[in-house]
Amino acid sequence: MALYRYEALDLSGKIVRGTLDAGTPAEARANLRDRGLHTMSMDAAIAALAAKPVPADGTAAPRSAFLLGGHTLDLLSDFSRHLAMLLKAGLPLAQSLSVLAEQVEDATFRDIVQDLAVRVREGASLDEALNAHPAYFPDLYVCVARAGAASGNLAGILRAVASYYSRQKKLRDRVVSALAYPALMCAIGLVVVTFLMAFVVPKVTSVLLEQRRALPWPTEVLLTISSILSEWWWALAGMVFVAAWLLRIVSNTEKGRRLFDRLCLMLPVLGNLFRKQAVARWADTMSNLLASGIPVAQALAVVKNAVGNRVLADDVGALETAVINGKDFSEALKESRYLPRSIGFVVGVGEETGELSRVLREVADSYNEEVELVSGRITDLINPILIVFLGVAVGFIVAAILLPITDFSQIQ
């Protein structure tokens, strides 16, 4: 059996689009004729996907939820929520996936969902089908789906996964919005100042140079910077390009990525935000995995790829080793280098009461609130600083131009 996408005309002349299962294209066309539809076009819905080999180690595509974009997080959340609704209504998994594929608006993701339906119909489990598309379904999703199928509560777990990815999207958007406006202001300010220095200032100051008089030091500094930018802009642009190229090469190495992640945590203001974001993601992911019935050690092995920072991932790996060696989860947390020691005491209470998942959910909520608070403070702090900086830069340029003009007018 294969899945075919078709476009046909019904008896009233209305165009109908959809997908159907059939052994061959001829069989699919016959199926449409039996339904009173005249086939206009038909193609294999998953031909391109089936032709691509699936890497065994997942290196060809991201395996971490942290690497997923905001649009993909929205797709995963909607997919999980709608699939849970269909399963809850009593539809078989393969049929639920086929129905869901017809509702997905994103063309690439639609083909992926159709591929999932075909794989499940051919006998693959849901986690095996998901594992064939690591670019959209990270290890966390595959592991939770496997646990949900094993427990017989796949619909309930998918609802929890949908909520989880919605929270991750909100957390991501919070941090991005806190950094986007300052970054935009820096970029615009840099472009404006560079344009003034390279093109406007030389034309204005050319009149001053013709006077052959001594210029104030701010004007001399301005003319020097302007001359460098106008005559050596190509060299400066080349240096920026080479620096960006070298940074990309270094960041693609394991040591380079680890160094970059360590520097992110050491930044004066933003480091605290990145740390809280990583802790919130870690606690939320652990809570979701434990609620799915996954043991602590296995959950730690999966969550290493969800924190989004290799330094913290190493710390989580140490927790996994300690738990495997027989140490209590809470005691291992108290010895963590980067995760807050206070979480260990909270987790200890959860272990004693048997509500570890709920406790970690509360920890995640608490740190999500702190991320929102810190991101707001960063925005409130950086914006005035940028405004003052840009004001000083523009003010210096204006003063450097007006000072010699004032002096010349007084002399005359």
Residue pairs with C-beta under 8 A, 6 or more apart in sequence:
1 21
1 22
1 23
1 118
1 121
1 122
2 21
2 22
2 23
2 44
2 46
2 118
3 19
3 20
3 21
3 44
3 45
3 46
3 98
3 114
3 115
3 117
3 118
4 19
4 20
4 21
4 22
4 25
4 28
4 42
4 43
4 44
4 45
5 17
5 18
5 19
5 42
5 43
5 44
5 45
5 114
6 17
6 18
6 19
6 20
6 28
6 32
6 39
6 40
6 41
6 42
7 15
7 16
7 17
7 39
7 40
7 41
7 42
8 15
8 16
8 17
8 32
8 37
8 38
8 39
8 40
9 15
9 16
9 37
9 38
9 40
10 16
10 36
10 37
10 38
11 36
15 40
16 37
18 102
19 45
19 98
19 101
19 102
19 114
20 28
20 31
20 32
21 98
21 118
21 121
22 28
22 31
25 42
28 42
29 39
29 42
32 38
32 39
33 39
45 111
45 114
46 111
46 114
46 115
46 118
48 111
49 111
49 112
49 115
50 115
54 131
54 132
54 134
55 61
55 134
58 134
58 139
60 134
61 133
61 134
61 135
62 68
62 134
62 135
62 138
63 134
63 138
63 139
63 305
64 138
64 139
64 305
64 306
64 308
65 73
65 138
65 140
65 141
65 165
65 168
65 285
65 305
65 306
66 281
66 305
66 306
66 307
66 308
67 138
67 308
68 76
68 136
68 138
70 169
70 172
70 173
70 176
71 106
72 136
73 165
73 166
73 168
73 169
73 172
74 169
75 104
75 106
75 109
75 136
76 136
76 137
76 141
76 161
76 162
76 165
77 162
77 163
77 165
77 166
77 169
78 162
79 100
79 104
79 109
79 113
80 158
80 159
80 161
80 162
80 165
81 158
81 159
81 162
82 100
82 103
83 96
83 97
83 100
83 158
84 154
84 155
84 156
84 158
84 159
84 162
85 155
86 95
86 96
86 99
86 100
87 93
87 96
87 154
87 155
87 158
88 155
91 99
93 120
93 126
93 154
94 117
94 120
94 121
97 113
97 114
97 116
97 117
97 120
98 114
98 117
100 113
101 110
101 113
101 114
101 117
104 110
104 113
109 136
112 133
112 136
115 129
115 132
115 133
116 126
116 129
116 130
116 133
119 128
119 129
119 132
120 126
120 129
125 146
125 149
126 145
126 146
126 149
126 154
127 142
127 143
127 145
127 146
127 149
130 137
130 141
130 142
130 145
131 137
131 142
138 305
138 306
139 302
139 305
140 285
140 288
140 289
140 302
140 303
140 305
140 306
141 161
143 289
143 292
143 294
143 298
143 302
144 157
144 161
144 288
144 289
144 292
144 294
145 154
145 157
145 158
145 161
147 157
147 289
147 292
147 293
147 294
148 154
148 156
148 157
148 158
148 292
150 293
151 157
151 292
151 293
157 291
157 292
160 288
160 291
160 292
161 288
164 284
164 285
164 288
167 284
167 364
167 368
168 281
168 284
170 368
171 277
171 280
171 281
171 368
171 371
174 371
174 372
174 375
175 273
175 274
175 277
175 371
175 375
177 375
177 379
178 273
178 375
178 376
178 378
178 379
179 270
179 378
181 379
181 383
182 378
182 379
182 382
182 383
182 386
185 383
185 386
185 387
185 390
186 386
189 386
189 389
189 390
189 393
193 390
193 393
193 394
193 397
194 229
196 394
196 397
197 222
197 225
197 226
197 229
197 230
197 397
198 226
198 229
198 230
198 233
199 230
201 222
201 223
201 226
201 397
201 401
202 226
202 227
202 230
204 401
205 219
205 222
205 223
205 226
205 401
208 215
208 219
208 404
208 405
208 408
209 223
211 408
213 404
213 407
213 408
213 411
215 223
215 404
216 400
216 403
216 404
216 407
218 396
218 399
218 400
218 403
219 400
219 401
219 403
219 404
221 400
222 396
222 397
222 400
222 401
228 236
229 236
249 256
250 256
250 259
250 260
251 257
251 260
254 310
257 310
258 310
258 311
261 309
261 310
261 311
261 312
262 311
264 270
264 271
264 274
264 309
265 271
265 274
265 275
265 309
265 311
265 312
265 338
267 274
269 378
269 381
270 378
272 374
273 371
273 374
273 375
273 378
274 309
275 312
275 338
276 367
276 370
276 371
276 374
277 308
277 367
277 371
278 307
278 308
278 309
278 312
279 339
279 340
279 343
279 363
279 367
280 364
280 367
280 368
280 370
280 371
281 306
281 307
281 308
281 364
282 303
282 306
282 307
282 312
282 316
282 339
283 343
283 360
283 361
283 363
283 364
283 367
284 360
284 361
284 364
284 368
285 299
285 302
285 303
285 306
285 307
286 299
286 300
286 303
286 360
287 357
287 358
287 360
287 361
287 363
287 364
289 298
289 299
289 302
289 303
290 296
290 299
290 356
290 357
290 360
291 357
291 361
294 302
296 323
296 329
296 356
297 320
297 323
297 324
300 316
300 317
300 319
300 320
300 323
301 320
303 316
304 313
304 316
304 317
304 320
305 313
307 313
307 316
311 338
312 338
312 339
315 336
315 337
315 338
315 339
316 339
318 332
318 336
318 337
319 329
319 332
319 333
319 336
319 339
322 331
322 332
322 335
323 329
323 332
328 348
328 351
329 347
329 351
329 356
330 344
330 345
330 347
330 348
330 350
330 351
331 344
331 348
332 344
333 339
333 341
333 343
333 344
333 347
334 341
334 344
334 345
335 344
336 344
343 363
346 359
346 362
346 363
347 356
347 359
347 360
347 363
349 359
350 356
350 357
350 358
350 359
350 360
353 359
